[in-house]
Amino acid sequence: MRNTRRISWIKAAQKDFRKFPSEAQDIVLDALTIAAEGAKSSLAKPFKGAGSGVFEIALPFKGDAYRTIYAVQLGEAIWVIHAFQKKSKIGIKTPRQEVELIKRRLTTTTGGTLMTEEPLELVHGSGNVYKDMGDGEADVRQAKALLAAEIIKVLDQEDLSTRQAQEKTGVDHSEFVRIRGANLRRFTIDRLILILGRLNHNVEISVTTHPKQRDFSSTP
């Protein structure tokens, strides 16, 4: 059984995140799932000025900059604290007002409960963040991100650069760059399994099926 952590949200952060372009959302959700599996994409960096265990996914996208802040030490889940578009075109420093908002939202855990300095509505994750966000291919998306996380773990454990990984596997280094960057749109599950195999790691897949619940809301 996997120990992938749930991804939960401060509702205001989730609302702001939904304003990101859809492709940017896809990349960030993949990066969050990689983090939930215990790996770290190249987009994720420690967020300075807010204590330990807080990370920032910094995504440059089509000339804009999108930031997602998450905390890994607030209980069993990963908590998304804030999401925003950085509008300043000068420098990479996070604007002061955003830093102050993040600090206000940051919390400690007591008995597994998220405690905050201000009343905030919380959204607890189901274990599949894609499903939580209404993605019709949630299971496939999650499977790809989990496989990408395993590839990143192997690269880190063996201290392989993307060029060294290419030499070892025959897989072009640009594919490893995209995997590290949580840019998984072009990949299929089969391709990611093949790459893990080239890295001398076997993949075991367990499948559980259950009937879909019929939606009677539109039945006359």
MIDO-376302 format. One record per residue (C-alpha): z, x, y. Coordinates in steps of 0.1 Angstrom, whole numbers, plus 5000, padded with zeros to 4 digits. Each point is the difference from the previous one (the first is absolute). Layout:
ZXY/...
This chain:
500050005000/499050145034/502650065027/497749925029/502149895030/499549675018/498550015035/501949775023/499549945037/501749915032/497949685007/499150115035/498650324986/498049814975/498649775027/498950305021/498550174969/497849704993/498450075034/498650334987/496350004990/499749904963/498750344989/502950175018/502449764983/498550094966/500650375005/503649955012/500949774971/498650264976/502150275017/503149784998/499449934963/499650374994/503450065017/501549724979/498950194969/501850315011/497050205014/498950065036/496649965015/498750265026/500349725026/503849984996/502250235021/503750005008/500749805031/501950225025/502949875020/501149724976/502050194974/499150094964/498149784976/497749855026/496350064998/497049935021/496549914987/497750135027/496549864996/497250105023/497449734996/496749955018/501350175032/503349825000/503450104986/502249784979/503650074991/502249854972/503650114998/501949964967/503450094987/500850124965/503850015001/500949635007/500849894964/497649964971/497049895020/497850185025/500449835033/497249985026/501850025033/497149995026/496249995003/498150065031/496850135016/500550315020/498149935032/500650335018/496950224998/502050315010/502150194974/501449894967/503649935011/501349654993/500649815032/503749985010/500149624998/498750004964/502650274991/502849795015/498849694981/500050194968/503550135005/501249655007/498549884968/501250284979/502949914978/502550104973/500549814968/503249844989/500149844966/496250004998/499849795032/497950125030/502450015030/498450025035/501250025036/497949705009/499249684981/496850064981/498249794975/499350194968/497249964974/501050134966/497250144979/498949864966/499150344985/496449975009/499450045037/496349904997/501049674985/502649955028/497250055025/497849754983/497450244985/497949834974/499750324980/503650095002/500550134965/496950225001/501050145034/503550084988/498750164968/497750235020/502850105023/502450084971/497350224984/499450175033/503850075003/499950164965/497150225010/501950115032/503150084979/497950224977/498550195030/503450055015/501750104968/497250264992/499850105037/496249945000/497949975031/497149775000/497750304995/502050134971/500149654985/496250005002/499850334982/502349874972/498449664995/496450025012/500849705023/498950065036/502850095023/499049725024/501249754974/503450174999/500150005038/499449625000/502749954973/502550205019/499149805031/500549674983/496449915006/499349834967/497349755008/497250194983/502050064968/500049794968/502950004975/497750174975/499350295025/503650065007/500950004963/497250254994/501350235028/503549994984/498450094967/498350305016/503450105012/501250004964/502149685003/499649704977/500349645013/501649724981/499249655012/502249704991/498549665007/502049685003/498249675006/501349665010/498249685010/499449945037/501949715015/497749735011/500049915036/500449625003/500349995037/496349915005/499849764971/499149655013/
